[in-house]
Amino acid sequence: MNDLTLQTDLARRTLTGFIRSEIARTGLERAVIGLSGGIDSALSCYLAVEALGPQNVLAVRMPYRTSSPDSLAHAQLVIEALGIPSLTIPITEMVEPLFARFPQMSALRRGNVMARARMIVIYDQSADFGGLVVGTGNKTEILLGYTTLYGDSACALNPLGDLYKTQVRQLSRDLGVPQAIIDKPPSADLWDGQTDEGELGFTYAEVDQLLSLLVDQRYTPAQCVQAGFAEAFVRRVVERVRRNAFKRTLSPIARLNPGTNYDFVNLPDWGLQP
């Protein structure tokens, strides 16, 4: 099996330094995080506090009326452990008029609406608090497209995007994230009984091993099968990664002017004063 073990001291320094520098270069000093009660948002919160200080990190809980009480309770564990300011802003009254308009709306559509409503709240609080939105999506979710575009995938910076889910668990243990959060089944808490692994149809542990071979070590699908993975599983994961590539890039822009360059970060020096 592939060794996904992190050098956690190095990862911790790298990720906190990333948060600090990315926020500082915008002229800001603060961060806002949607705190769900799950492990990913908890880890992002711990890293942001270490990078910026507790007074500069706002945690926002955004429950729906059917959200698990455990989610609120686990988020509160993080808030109390870190001593950070927090808000609880229910989204029920935001989303239910749309649900009532379309009573046959599927659970997937409802979940996407809730995820995007939460981003409305988060970005409003970002403007009010004067901090950037720190993302909470991990590498496994991003590669599989297990995320809502312009919903939970929306952020100004993401410290977890190069960590597989199993690595998120490892780093969370080392940073002192409450054990109850680390141990519970991962869930977006979008409907009763929903779990990530139940919806995906495989465990994070097994898919992380496969993704590491495909993405990090550049194995071909055939080589992954030779390494011991079931061919049907490899095909399923590869197809999912390919199908969701659009979620990992900015929207393509039709070019009329071949000289147009939208990579503003790497534009040539035009002699302008900062």
BELVENUR-V543231 format. One record per residue. RES is the residue in one letter. SS is DSSP state (A for helix, B for strand, O for the rest). PHI is phi in radians with two decimals (999 if undefined). OMEGA is omega in radians with two decimals (NA if undefined). Layout:
res-><RES;RES>
ss-><SS;SS>
phi-><PHI;PHI>
omega-><OMEGA;OMEGA>
This chain:
res-><M;N;D;L;T;L;Q;T;D;L;A;R;R;T;L;T;G;F;I;R;S;E;I;A;R;T;G;L;E;R;A;V;I;G;L;S;G;G;I;D;S;A;L;S;C;Y;L;A;V;E;A;L;G;P;Q;N;V;L;A;V;R;M;P;Y;R;T;S;S;P;D;S;L;A;H;A;Q;L;V;I;E;A;L;G;I;P;S;L;T;I;P;I;T;E;M;V;E;P;L;F;A;R;F;P;Q;M;S;A;L;R;R;G;N;V;M;A;R;A;R;M;I;V;I;Y;D;Q;S;A;D;F;G;G;L;V;V;G;T;G;N;K;T;E;I;L;L;G;Y;T;T;L;Y;G;D;S;A;C;A;L;N;P;L;G;D;L;Y;K;T;Q;V;R;Q;L;S;R;D;L;G;V;P;Q;A;I;I;D;K;P;P;S;A;D;L;W;D;G;Q;T;D;E;G;E;L;G;F;T;Y;A;E;V;D;Q;L;L;S;L;L;V;D;Q;R;Y;T;P;A;Q;C;V;Q;A;G;F;A;E;A;F;V;R;R;V;V;E;R;V;R;R;N;A;F;K;R;T;L;S;P;I;A;R;L;N;P;G;T;N;Y;D;F;V;N;L;P;D;W;G;L;Q;P>
ss-><O;O;O;O;O;O;O;A;A;A;A;A;A;A;A;A;A;A;A;A;A;A;A;A;O;O;O;O;O;B;B;B;B;B;O;O;O;O;A;A;A;A;A;A;A;A;A;A;A;A;A;A;O;A;A;A;B;B;B;B;B;O;O;O;O;O;O;O;A;A;A;A;A;A;A;A;A;A;A;A;A;A;O;O;B;B;B;B;O;O;O;A;A;A;A;A;A;A;A;A;A;O;O;O;O;O;A;A;A;A;A;A;A;A;A;A;A;A;A;A;A;A;A;A;A;A;A;A;A;O;B;B;B;B;O;O;O;O;A;A;A;A;A;A;O;O;O;O;O;O;O;O;O;O;O;O;B;O;O;O;O;O;O;O;A;A;A;A;A;A;A;A;A;A;A;O;O;O;A;A;A;A;A;O;O;O;O;O;O;O;O;O;O;O;O;A;A;A;A;A;O;O;O;A;A;A;A;A;A;A;A;A;A;A;A;A;O;O;O;O;A;A;A;A;A;A;O;O;O;O;A;A;A;A;A;A;A;A;A;A;A;A;A;O;A;A;A;A;O;O;O;O;O;O;O;O;O;O;O;O;O;O;O;A;A;A;O;O;O;O;O;O;O;O>
phi-><999;-1.18;-1.56;-1.73;-1.12;-1.53;-1.48;-1.16;-1.09;-1.17;-1.07;-1.10;-1.13;-1.13;-1.29;-1.20;-1.12;-1.07;-1.05;-1.08;-1.27;-1.16;-1.32;-1.11;-1.27;-1.61;1.51;-1.83;-2.34;-2.20;-2.39;-2.21;-2.32;-1.36;-1.75;-1.55;1.72;-1.61;-1.23;-1.16;-1.18;-1.11;-1.13;-1.00;-1.15;-1.08;-1.16;-1.14;-1.15;-1.12;-1.36;-2.06;1.67;-1.09;-1.21;-1.82;-2.18;-1.80;-1.72;-2.12;-1.68;-2.35;-1.30;-1.76;-1.06;-1.71;-1.06;-1.14;-1.01;-1.08;-1.10;-1.12;-1.14;-1.21;-1.08;-1.14;-1.02;-1.18;-1.02;-1.25;-1.13;-1.65;1.14;-1.84;-1.17;-2.62;-2.37;-2.07;-2.22;-1.10;-1.79;-0.95;-1.23;-1.33;-1.68;-1.18;-1.04;-1.24;-1.06;-1.17;-1.19;-2.20;-1.12;-1.59;-1.00;-1.22;-1.08;-1.13;-1.09;-1.09;-1.09;-1.13;-1.07;-1.13;-1.10;-1.31;-1.11;-1.10;-1.22;-1.03;-1.12;-1.07;-1.26;-1.14;-1.21;-1.05;-1.17;-1.30;-1.45;1.31;-2.38;-1.41;-1.37;-1.67;-1.33;-2.32;-1.45;-1.64;-1.10;-1.08;-1.09;-1.11;-1.13;-1.41;1.24;-1.47;-2.85;-1.73;-1.08;1.09;-2.06;-1.19;-1.40;-1.35;-2.98;-1.58;-2.74;-2.34;-1.36;-1.78;-1.16;-1.97;-1.99;-1.18;-1.00;-1.13;-1.30;-1.04;-1.11;-1.09;-1.16;-1.09;-1.06;-1.25;-1.55;1.56;-1.04;-0.90;-1.06;-1.06;-1.32;-1.14;-1.43;-1.34;-1.06;-1.05;-2.69;-1.38;0.99;-1.57;-2.65;-1.06;1.42;-1.26;-2.29;-1.04;-1.19;-1.14;-1.29;-1.25;1.60;-2.75;-1.54;-1.11;-1.05;-1.33;-1.28;-1.09;-1.07;-1.19;-1.09;-1.08;-1.17;-1.17;-1.61;-1.47;-1.82;1.04;-1.21;-1.41;-0.95;-1.10;-1.17;-1.16;-1.12;-1.09;-1.35;2.08;-1.46;-1.10;-1.05;-1.11;-1.15;-1.08;-1.06;-1.11;-1.21;-1.04;-1.12;-1.17;-1.08;-1.13;-1.11;-1.78;-1.03;-1.10;-1.34;-1.76;-2.33;-1.17;-1.02;-1.16;-1.95;-1.19;-1.69;-1.79;-1.88;-1.12;-1.53;-1.14;-2.27;-1.64;-1.48;-1.13;-1.14;-1.90;-1.14;-1.11;-1.25;-1.65;1.33;-1.48;-1.36;-1.17>
omega-><3.12;3.12;-3.14;-3.10;3.13;2.81;-2.91;3.10;3.13;3.14;-3.13;3.13;-3.11;-3.05;3.07;3.07;3.09;3.14;-3.09;-3.06;-3.12;3.12;-3.11;-3.08;3.01;-3.09;-3.14;-3.12;-2.98;3.13;3.06;-3.09;2.98;-3.03;-3.02;-2.98;3.09;-3.02;-3.07;-3.14;3.08;-3.14;3.09;-3.14;3.12;3.14;-3.13;3.12;3.10;-3.11;-2.92;-3.04;-3.03;-3.11;-3.07;-3.14;3.11;3.07;-3.12;3.04;-3.04;-3.07;2.90;-3.02;3.12;3.14;-3.14;3.05;3.11;-3.13;3.10;-3.11;-3.13;3.05;3.13;3.07;-3.14;-3.13;-3.11;-3.13;-3.07;-3.13;-3.07;3.04;-3.09;3.04;3.00;-3.07;3.14;3.13;-3.04;-3.09;3.08;-2.95;-3.01;3.04;3.10;3.08;-3.14;3.13;-3.12;-3.03;3.13;-3.11;-3.14;3.10;3.12;3.12;3.13;3.13;3.11;3.10;-3.13;3.14;-3.13;3.06;3.11;3.11;3.03;-3.13;-3.08;-3.11;3.01;3.12;3.05;3.12;-3.09;-3.08;-3.11;-3.14;3.11;3.09;3.12;-3.09;-3.07;-3.09;-3.14;-3.05;-3.14;-3.14;-3.11;-3.13;-3.11;-3.07;-3.13;-3.03;3.11;3.12;-3.06;3.02;-3.12;3.09;-3.07;3.09;3.06;3.09;-3.07;3.14;-3.04;-2.96;3.08;3.07;3.00;-3.09;3.13;3.09;3.03;3.13;-3.12;-3.11;3.11;3.10;-3.07;3.13;3.07;3.03;-3.10;-3.05;3.14;3.13;-3.14;-3.01;-3.01;3.12;3.13;-3.12;3.02;3.09;-3.12;3.02;-3.02;3.08;-3.12;3.00;3.13;-3.03;3.07;-3.13;-3.13;-3.13;3.06;-3.09;3.06;-3.10;-3.09;-3.11;3.08;3.11;-3.13;-3.13;3.12;3.09;-3.07;-2.97;-3.02;-3.09;3.03;3.02;2.95;3.06;3.14;3.12;3.09;3.06;3.09;3.14;3.04;3.12;3.11;-3.07;-3.13;3.11;3.13;3.14;-3.11;-3.11;3.13;3.13;-3.14;3.11;3.13;-3.05;-3.07;3.14;-3.10;3.14;-3.06;-3.13;3.00;3.13;3.13;3.14;3.10;-3.07;2.98;3.14;-3.08;3.13;-3.12;3.13;-3.14;3.09;-3.01;-3.13;-3.05;3.08;3.10;3.12;-3.13;3.12;3.14;3.09;3.13;NA>
